[in-house]
Amino acid sequence: MNQFDRITFAPNMMGGRACLRGLRITVSLVVNLVANGMSTSEILEEYPDLEGEDVKQALAYAAALANDEFHPFAPTTPKIRVSLVLLVKPFTHAADFHTITRAQASTVEVRWFE
């Protein structure tokens, strides 16, 4: 038996997010309900299409994702440095530089360094 046999994904349902048994109830919704203090019985009362095992698998799935060994904030050594240069409309004072908005930028140039 698959550990997460109740977790389903469909690109045309809920933006492809993890759902429970093909229902329009996402794993993240159930996890948020539990995180905000709802008990399993309260969740089942509020969402009668769900079963107790759905709530268990939603939490187990979230725990498995959190246990993943990918650490996006760990320091890494970049293979390629990218320098982004914004060419903007002229300004009159150096103090005006911080007020330049994206709309004022005329061009974006990306320079690659190896």
Secondary structure as GFF3:
##gff-version 3
##sequence-region A 1 114
A	DSSP	beta_strand	7	8	.	.	.	ID=ss1
A	DSSP	three_ten_helix	14	16	.	.	.	ID=ss2
A	DSSP	beta_strand	19	20	.	.	.	ID=ss3
A	DSSP	alpha_helix	27	35	.	.	.	ID=ss4
A	DSSP	alpha_helix	40	46	.	.	.	ID=ss5
A	DSSP	alpha_helix	52	66	.	.	.	ID=ss6
A	DSSP	beta_strand	81	88	.	.	.	ID=ss7
A	DSSP	three_ten_helix	94	99	.	.	.	ID=ss8
A	DSSP	three_ten_helix	102	104	.	.	.	ID=ss9
A	DSSP	beta_strand	105	113	.	.	.	ID=ss10
###
